[in-house]
Amino acid sequence: MLKADVDPRRGTMTLDQEFLVDFGEMPAGPARAHEIRWPDGDCTSDVWQ
C-alpha cells in the first residue's frame, strides 16, 4: 500500500517515499488489504486494515 500526497492548490500529487506497507511480508504470510465500512458511515469513516 502506498500513500499519495495531494496538493490541490498547486495541482501536484507525489508518492510519500517513507510510507510503504508490504503485505507480502506480514508475519502470517502474504496478506491482502481490505476496506471496512462502518455502519452508517461515509467516505470519511472508511478504515483500511
N, C-alpha and C positions, 0 to 999 in steps of 0.2 A: 504494500500500500504506500502510495506517495502522497505528499501534500503540495498543493499549488498555492502560492501566494498571489492574490489578485489585487491590483491597484486600479480601480475603475476610473479614477481621475486622470491617471496617466495612460490608461489603456494598455497596461502591461500585465503579464502573467509569467511567473517564474517558478520553477520547482525548488522546494526547500531541500538543499543538499544535505542537511543534517537530520532530516526526517525520513526514515525508511523502516517499514515493518516487513520483515521477510517471513511470511507464514510457512515457508519451506523449512525453516529452522526451529519450529516450535518443539518443545520438549516431548510431546507425544507423537511426533512425526509431522509430515506436511498437513496443513490445515487450510481451510477457505475462510475468508472474511464473509460475514453476512450482516445484513442490516436488520435492526429490530425497530419496529414502530410501536410506540406506546399507545394504548387505547386513547382515543380522542385527541391524539397528538397531531401535529402538523410538521412541516419540514424542519422547524426549529427544534423539535424534540427527537429527531432521529438519532439513533445511537448505533455505532459500528463496533462490533466485537470480533 
